[in-house]
Amino acid sequence: MWKTHRWLFISLIILTICRWVMAGTIELSEDEAYYHLWSEHPALSYYSKGPGVSVVMGISSTIFGDSAFGIRFFSPLLALGTSLLIYRLARSIFDSNTAAWSTVMLNVLPIFNAGAILLTIDPLSIFFWMAAMLSLWRALHRAQTSIAWWAVTGLMIGCGFLCKYTNALQFISIILLLALVRRWRPLFRKPGPYVLLASFLVCTIPVIIWNAQNQWITVTHLIQRGKLDEGGGAEFGNFASFIGLQCGVYSPIIFLGVIAALILGIKRLRLDYGETFLTVFAAPVILMYFALAFKEGEPNWTAPGMLAAGILAIHYFHLQSWTNLTKSWIRGVGLGLAIASTLIGINMDLIRKMGAPVPYSMDPLGRVKGWEEVAHAVEQVTKNAAPQLGGEVFLITDRYQLSAILTHHIPDDAPIIRPDKSYPKAFIPESSTIRNQFSFWPRYDAIAGAREGEPGYSPFLGKNAIFISNEPRTSVPSELRKSFAHTQPLSAVEIRRFGLTVRDVRMFICYDYRGLNF
């Protein structure tokens, strides 16, 4: 394997080093700061996800510190691992040429390169998704050691599930595969699939225990996240927007090629073992999220299915009877466009330096920019206001992501009320309903009139707060105003780069916290 495509593996190593360098120079996103907070509050599971991402971040930040590099250390490694897994799977199913081009295509995709630098749940999810596919392929073809490979497959699906619940959809693919292929249908009567299921179920124990202790809140969240609890018809505008995003994050030519390959793969089901294998691991995920996109859709949702469909696309591309010149042109334009999209997307500021006023709302990495400056501005406003507000204040934001990013960046010696380190540095508004993971951590919530030692008492009673929002609001939300004596505007901070607004932050003083009347 090494000798056949030595150039490819050397390139992957160099690319990994470049990604490590970039990981240390790009600001944290709100999601990364949020997941890093999880790692500082270890639990069996969390409100919206399993413990996988928090464990990984906890390990890397313990070794390398809480810097961007320390938090993201594993992301370039996961990208390298996923690349090697795709190479090995494509080579096992087809040939080394398909494997090499599948790996190249993966590494030029804008969405994959973003995930190779930022550490969210997706790099972990697709790594374990590919690991499960490779181990299942080996389980199906290695009779002497198949039980071990079935167990490994279940473990890989389970580890993926602990990072992102979407990975459990692989069971649909496995059932379809065994049912559709006559050669593998007798395996339903063999121990292998049930060993797989057992090893997977072991991995789900932490999530089950945590949810059983917390009113199965994750189930409620997932239903609401997919808008399955809402009525109303489908909206074509949502679907059209979703398809546009897919073209952007996968590059238009590659996206169209992958979808064409998926359609052809469905038409050719059961004609070829390898094609059928890849099709059943691609179609359920892609078709399900295409259907959900009529209500809501995120560009990363289809990623696991796109991996298998991508290998299929390279395979079908090589089978076409086009001339070598035609194939070279299609390959060159498709990969070139993807590389250009990736390079521009990673650093849109280069385009702005050339005079193009591209709004940060259209920047693929706009979500990671300006937060350090926001935190510094909040810190300075707090320091300036604190002496007039009794020495210390506590911070409240309108979004848990903003609370997470402020908690990460604001220094420990800031003049804020924080009884101990289990409290975040910035809170979300108090609520009787569970909204996110902040609802499970120490809060400022109190009952109006409660005294020290009584139920509902909080050390924040009678204290002043600063409410922070990155929305263009002119006042504190009415629900929050009810628990304070009165509120008033404090400061407006606009973070600008290249003459464009990156962040627009509004701050308000909230006087004399009185708690809620229930």
N, C-alpha and C positions, 0 to 999 in steps of 0.2 A: 504493500500500500504506500509506504513512504517513498520508495524509489520511483513508482509510477507517476506520482504528482508531487514531487518534492517542492516545486515552485509554489504550489498551492499552500502547503503547510508552512513554509517559510513566510509567505504573505500573511497567513492567519496569525502567526506569532507576532510579526511586526504590527499588524493591525490591532492586536490585543494591547501591545505596549502603548500605541497611540491613543487607544480608548482609555487606558489608565490615566494618561496625561490629561486628557480632556475631562475625565471624571473629577479630577481634582481642581479644575479651573472654572467649571460651570456651577452656578448657584444651585442650591437645593430647591426642588419643587415643593409645593405644599403637601402633596401626597407623601413624598419621601420624609419630610419633617414629621408628618402624622404617623407614619409607620415607625420612624425612629423613636417617637414617644412610646409606641407600643413596647419596643424593646426595653424601655426603661420602666415599664410596668408589666413584668412577665405574667402571663396567664395561659391557661390551657387553650383558650380561643379568644376571639374578639367579636365585636358587634357585627362586622360585615365580612370578615375573613377568618381563616384559620391562623395558627401561630407561625406558619412557615416564614413569612417575610420578616417578622420580628426576631425570630431565632437567628436568621442569617445576618440581619443588621446588628444584632447584639454581639455576635461573634466577631464580625469585622471591626465594629467600633470599639470593642474591648481591646483588640490587638492594635489597631491603627489610630484610635481616637475618634472624636465626634466631628471631624472635618468632613468635607464633601467626599474626599478620597476614601477616608475610613469607612464612611457609611456605604459607599458604592463599590467597594473593593471587589466584590464578587460578581458584579454585573458584566464586566469584560470577560471574566472567566466563564460565566454562564454562556455568553455568546460564543466563545471558543468551543465550549463543550457541545452546544447545540449544533454548531457547524460540523464538528467531527461525527456527531450522531447521524446527522443527515447524510453526510458522505458515506458512512458505513452502511446505513439502511439502503440508500439508493444503489450502492455497489452490490449489496447482497441480493437485491431484487432484480436489478438490470445489469449494469456494467460500470466500470470505473469512469468512463467518459461522461455518462449521465450523472454519476456521483459528483464529479468535479464541477460540472456546469451548474448542478443544483446548489452546490455550496457557494459558488461564485454569485449566483442569482440571489441567494439568501443574504449575502453580505453587502449587496448594493442597495437593498431595500431601505427606504427612509425610515420606516417604522422599526425595522430590526436594528438599525444603527442607533436610533434614539434609545431603544431598550438595552443596547450594548453599553450605554453610558449611564443612563439613569437607572436606579434600582427601585422598581415597583414590583408588583406581583407577577407581571407578565413575563419577564425574563425567566423567572423560576418556573412558571406554568409551562411555557413552551419547551424548556429543557426537560422537564419530567414527562411531558407529553411525548416527545421524541424518544426518550429513554424507554418508555413503556411500549412504544411501537416496535422499536428494535428488539427488545427482549421478547415480545410476543411473536415476532417473525421467527426468532430463533426457537421459541417453544414449539412452534408449528412444524419446524423442520429438523429438530434434533431429538429424535425419539429416545436416545439413551439417557439424556439429561433433561428431558422436557419438564419434569416436575419442578426442578429447581428454577428453570426459566419462567414457568407459570407463576411461581411464588415471587420471583423478582418483578415480573410484570405487575402483579397486584401491589407490591411495595412501591413501585414507581408511580402507579396511578394514585395510590394513597398519599405519597409525598406531594404529588401535584395538587391533590385535593386539599391538603393542608395549606397550600399557597393560594389556590383559586378553585372554587367549587366547580367551575366549568370542566375541570379535568375528569370529573365523574362521568361526563358524557361519553367517555371512551368505552364504557360498558355497552352503550347502544351500538357502537361500531363493532365491538367484539361479538355481540349476539347476532347482528346482521351478517357478519363474516362467516360465522359457523353455520348459520342457517342457509346462506346462499350458496356456499361452496360444498358440493357433494363430498368431496374428498375429506373435508374437515367436519362434516355434520356428525359423524360418530363420536366426536370428542365431547358432545353433550353427555355421553354415558361414561366418560372417563373422569378420573379425579382432577385432571389439570385445571379446568375452568373453576372448579370449586376451591382448589388450593389458592388460585388467584383471588377469588372473592374473599376467602378467609384472611389472606394477608392484607387485602385492602381494608377490610372491616377493622382490623387491629389499628390501622392508622386513623380511623375515624373516631376512636374512643375519646380523645381529648375534646373534639368538637361536640360530641354528643353529651359528654358530662357537663361541659360549660353551658351548653344551651338548655339542658335539663334544669340547671340551677338558675337560669335567667329567662324563664318563660318562653323558650324557643324563639328568642327575639331575632335570630338570624333568618329564620324562615320568613317571618313577617317582613324583614328588610328586603329579602330577595324578591318577594312577591311585589312589594312596592317599587323596587328598583326596575323591574321589568314592566311596570305599570299593568300587571295582570289583574290587579284589583280595581281597575278603572273601566268604566263602560265607554261607550262611544265607538265610532267606526275608525277605520284606518285612514291615515292621511298620506296621500301620495307625495306631498311636499317633504315630509320627514324621510320617506324612502329615497327620494331623489337626492336630498342632501347627504344621506348616508352613502349612496353610491358615489357621489362626488368626493366624499372623504376617503372612500376606499381607493379611488383612482389616485388621490393625492399621496396616501401613505404607502401604497404599493407601487406607484408609478403607473401611468395609464396603460402602456403597452403590455407590461408584465401582468397587470390586473386583468386585462382583457384576455390575455393568453391563458392565465390560470382558470378563469371562468369557462373559456372554451374547452380546456382540458377536462374540467369537471363535468361538463355536459357530455363530452365524448366518453368519459369514463363511466358515467351512468348508463349510456347507451350500450356500452360494451361489458356491462356487468356479467361475471361468470365466464367470460371468454378467455381470461388470463388471470392466473392466481395473483400475480404482483399488482396488476392494474386494479383488480377487485379489492385487494387489500388496501391500497392507497385511496381508492374511491370511497370506501365505507368509513374511512377515518377522516375524510374531508367533507363529504356531503352533509351528514347530520348537523354538524356545527354551523357550516356556512348557510345552509337552507334555513335552519332555525333562526339565526340572527338576521337573515334577510327578511324573514317573516315578521320578526319583532321590530324591525326597523320602520315599519309603517306607523309604529307608536313612538319608539325611541331607539336610538342606536349609537354606539360608540365605535370608532374606527378600529380599535384593538380587539373587539369581541371576536372577530372571525379568525384571528391569528393562528390558533392551533390547527384549524382545518386547512388554512392556506399553506401550511408547511407540506402536508401530504399532497395537496393539489399542485404545489410548485414542482415537486419531483415528477408528478404525472405530466405536467406541462413540458418539462425538458424532454421526457421520454417520447411524447407524441411529436414534439418538434423535430427530434432526430429521425423519426419514422417518415416524415413528410418527403415527398418526391421532388421537392424544389431543388433548384441548382445550388451549388455551394456558394455562389455569389449572392443569390437571394437570401440564403440562410445567414450569410455573414452580415449582410445589410440589416436584416431584422434583428439579429443578435446585437450588433453594434449600436443601433439606434435605441433598442430597448434598454440595454445595460447602460449606455451613455446617458440616456434621459434619467434613469434611476440614480446614477452617480451624481449627476448635476443637481438633481432634486435633493439628494442627501447632503451634498456640500453646501448648497445654499440654505437648506433648512437648518443645518447645524449652526451656521453663523450668518444670520440675516443682516447683522450689523455691517458686514462687508458691503452689502448692497446699499445700505443707508449711507455709508462713507462715500459712496460713489454718487450720492445725490438723490437716490430713489427714496421718496418718503413712504416707505412701506409701514403701515400701522402695526403696532405690536400685537394687536388682536389677530392679525393674520400671520404672525410669526409662529412656526411649529414649536419653537422653544420659548415662546413668549411667557409661558406659564412659570418659567424658572427665573425670570429676570426682574430685578428691582426690589426683591424682598429684603435683601440686606440693608438697602437704603431705607426702606419702610421701617424696619426694626430700629435702625439708628435714629430715625426721625421720631418714632414713638418714645424711645428711650430719652431723647433730649427734651421733648415736650413734657414727659413725666417728671424729669429732674427739675425742670423749671417750674412746674405747677405744684409739685409736692410740698414745698415749704408753706405755700398758701393754703394747702388742703390738709394740714395736720401732720405733715412729715412723710406719710406713706399713703398710697392709693392701691386699689386693685384694678386689674384690667379686664374688660369684657369686649368681645368682638361679636360680629354678626354671623361669622362663619367658622366652623371648626377648623377648616384648613388654615385660616388666618391665625387662629389661636395657636395652632401647631407651629407655624413658621415663626411667630413671635416668641413662643416658648423656647424654640431652638436658638434664636439669635440674641435675644435680650440677655445681658450678662446677669450673673447671680447676685451681684451687688447693687442692682438697680433698686430705687426706692419704691418697691412694691410690696404689698402685704402677701406673705407666703409663709404660713405657719410651719411647714416643713417641705422637704423636696418631693413628697408624694403629690403635692398640689401643682398644677400647671402654673406657668407665669401669666397666662391669659386664659380667661374662662369663656365659655359660651353662655348665653342667657339661661337663667334657671327655667326649668320646665318640669311638669309632672310626668311627661312622657319621655321615653328613651329615644334619643335622636341619633346618637353616634357614641363612639367610645368614651368621649368626655363625660358622658352620663354615668360611667362606672368608676370614675376617679373622684377624689375629694373635690367638693364643690363649695361655692360660697352660699348656697341656698339656706334660707332661714324662714321661720314663721314669725310674722309680725308680733311684737310684744314679748317674745320668748326671752327669758333671762338665763344667765349662765347657770348650767347644771340642769336646766329644764329641757324636755324634748323640743327639737326645732331651733335650739340656740346655735348661733354661728359667730365665730370671732370677727366676722365681717360686718355684723350689725352696727349701725351708727357710723360706719366708715364711708369714705368717698371713693368713687370709681371714675375711671375714664373709659368711655365707650368708643370703640374704634371700628370704622367701617371703610371698605374700599368701594362702596357704592356712592353715587352722587346724591346722598340723602341730605336733608336740611334739618332733621331732628332725630331724636332717639325714638325707636319704635315704641308704640303706646303700651305694649305688654311690659316693656322694661321700665317705662316711666312710672308705672303703678307702684313699683317697689322702692322708689326714691322720693325724697321730699320735693326736689325739683331738679331740672337739668338745663344746661345751656351750652351753646357751641363753644369750643375751645380753640381749635386750630384746623386748618386745611393744608395738607401737604401734597404737592404734585411732584412726582418723580419724573424727570424728563431726560431723554437722551436723543441726540441728533435733532433737536427741535420737536420731538414727538413725546406724547405722554405715555409713560410706561405704567405708572400707578397713580391713582388719585385717592388719597386717604383723608377721611374726615374724622375728627375727634371731638368728643363732647364730655363735659364734666357732669357727673351724676352725684348729687349731694345727699348725704345722710341715708345710707341704705337701711330700709325699714323691714325688709322681708316681705313675703307674700301673705295676704289674708286668704285663708282657705275656707 
